[in-house]
Amino acid sequence: MRGAGGTRVRLLAGGLGAPLALLVGAVLLVLVLPRPTHRQLVATETARWLIRYRLASSSERLGGRVRHGLCLSSWFRLAGERGRGDLLVLGDATVLLDVRAGRRHLRRVRFPPAVARRLDLAGCPRRLAALVDDQLQSYSPRFVTPAAFAGSAALALRLRHQPYELILYVNPRNGYPYGLRSGSATSTISLERLTPRTLASLQAEPILHRPAAGAASRLKR
């Protein structure tokens, strides 16, 4: 009887080991970590919105001009290598491509700040998600502040300070992103459903079929 009882106890302990460890871990997290604020939770929802989508449309306003854009965050194959990046097609016929394989740029192009800022203002989903995630990891009270955008209440997420400022404006209730500001330039953005037709059109861009040493931006004539 003692042997059978000992076996039963050992089985019970083994069966509860993992859930018990998770419970203890959760209690420790509650005791050690401060409770997230509403603003932190909204910023987390913003990251989730951005991760769910691969396509964003934008309208950028700079110097009285409006430029419309479409940005695809996806995997691209260049010169036999596969990397994650962003393809931005602007209404003024400019096309920008930024692709990385791990920490290495497949295009081997260093974008000047003015060009990198256009990619940011276009609302490329995965690009913005990475910036939001970086700020969440090193959270500071100034990361999320109350603001207004296009006449509506918003929360402002300060994503960059150098080499230029970048602020993402989101819905204060559910974190949906709807605008960006960098200096005097602003843009409204919308996360879009990626249809097979749109994907095929973007994948047909000639810049994707050039040698990897080619330029990462071009102007159609």
Secondary structure, DSSP 8 states (H G I E B T S, - for coil): -HHHHHHHHHHHHHHHHHHHHHHHHHHHHHHHS----HHHHHHHHHHHHHHH-SEEEEEEEETTEEEEEEEEEEEEEETTEEEEEEEEEETTSEEEEEEEETTEESS-----HHHHHHHHHTT-HHHHHHHHHHHHHT--TTSEEEEEETTEEEEEEEEE-SSS-EEEEE-TTT--EEEEEETTEEEEEEEE---HHHHHHHHT-GGGGS-TTS-SEEE--
